[in-house]
Amino acid sequence: MFKFNTPQQIFEVGKVKVGGQPGELPTVLIPSIFYEGQKIVKDGEKGEFDKKEAENLLNRLKQLEDLTGNPFMLDVVGTGEEAFKKYIDFVAEVTEAPFLLDAISPKLRLAAAKHVKEVGLQERAVYSSINKGSPKQELEKIKESGIKAAIILAENPGDSSINGKMVAAEQAITRAKEAGIEKFLIDTSIPAFGPDMGSAVRAIYFIKEKFGYPTGVGTGNVVTTCGWLKVNFPKEVRRCIDGTTNAIMQTMGADWIMFGPIERSDYVFSMAAIADAYVLSATAELDIKPLVDTHPAFKVFM
């Protein structure tokens, strides 16, 4: 393992701390809920869903957090304006966790951001996401919402190399500052499974070294887009690959991981706790100490 030369920032979103040197804080895990195709969602436009099952899923997350020491945020996926508001209200009521405002449409994201302001949840919200091409009008609306945390997407369609991602990250950070963002969670933007995905993995190290901000990656689509895996192995084996994929990110220095469907949480939390214990054990020789007494190493080794 390694220690970054650049001072590493730690941001607090809601009650969750993220960032720092490898080993100082547990990896923050971010599952997706209310995503398109999820069984608990009955109507993605109106926001009709199985509340009992959704609450069970969120309660299980809290159990896993207590068991492993890994805190969580929620990637709340909105597919309709009415639904998005209902999802946010439900999540805010059932759990104290921070949540991402995630939608393909900027219009939906901004409607959610406005709602967050109206109900006073800005401190728990993370705008997802801001990139190098985010328009000024969107940035102005984000600023009006009072949200201070955002996913910063280091995506560069014209250059997926390490250098391309570094340039994209810097431009996106500048945009985010225009939007009043103060807490930057940089996403190295891993594509679907393919030969070019390695730059997103290596970029975790280089972006943290340059900027010092909490850096992570969304891995949810990687395993599901690997055709070789689907053809040759049963579903239960794919969940093992979820664990492997995310552990690789942790050993590269990832502070947070957006791992996809919330239903995979048992697989990912158990893996993440073990990986965090490995990382802390390795960085102890670099005079790095855990900053919280709930670090997974204390759970795993006791």
C-alpha positions, 0 to 999 in steps of 0.5 A: 500500500501507499501514502499520498504526498498531497494532503488528503481532504476529508469531507463530512456529508450528513453524518458520514465522513469520506476521504483521507489517506488509505486506512484512515477512514472506512470506504463509504459504500453507495448502493442504488435504490429506486433504479429502473427495473427494480422489483420494489418500484411499481410506477417510476413516474408516480413514485409508487413502490413497495414501502415495506420492502424498501424499508427492509432493504434500508434497515439491512443497510444499517445492520451491515454498517453496524456489522462491518463499520462501513458507512453508506450513502444512498444513490437515489435514482429518479425517473419522474419528478413526482416519484423523485420527491417521494423517494427523497422524502421516504429515504430521509424519513427511514434513514439518516444516511446522505443521499445522491440526487441521481437522474439522467435528466438535468431537469429531474436533478434540479427539480430534486435539488429544489425539493431538497431546499424546500424540505431542508435536507441540503446537508444530506444531499449530494448532487449527481453529477457535475461534469466539464460540460455542465451548463451555466444555467444548471450550475446557477440552479444548483447554487440556489439550492444550497447543496454543498456536495456533488459527484464530480465526473472525470469523464472525457469522451474525447480522451479516456486516458489518465491525462484526459480524465485529469483534465476533465476532473479539473474542468469539472471542479471549476464548474462545481465551484461556480455552483457553490459546491464545497465538497467534491467527490470525484468519480473517475468514470469507469465505462462498461467492461472493456479494454479501456476501463483500466484508465479509470482504475489508475486514475483513482491514485493520480486524481487523489495525488493531484487534488487531494479530494475524496475519489471513487468510482461507480462499478455497478455496470462493470460486471453486468456488461461482461458478456464472458462472465454471463455466458460461462458462470451462474449468477451467484458467481457474478456476485463474487466478481462484484466483490473482486471488482470493488476490492481492486478499487479500494486497494487503488485508494478509492474512498467511496464506491457506488456499487449498483443495486442495493440487493447486492449489499451483503456481498459488497459490505462483507468484501469491503470490510475485509479489504479495508482491514487489509489496507489498514494493516498495510498502511500501519507501517506508513504511520497511518492510524484509523481516525474512527473507532468503528473502522472495519479492522476493529470488527474483523480482527476482534 
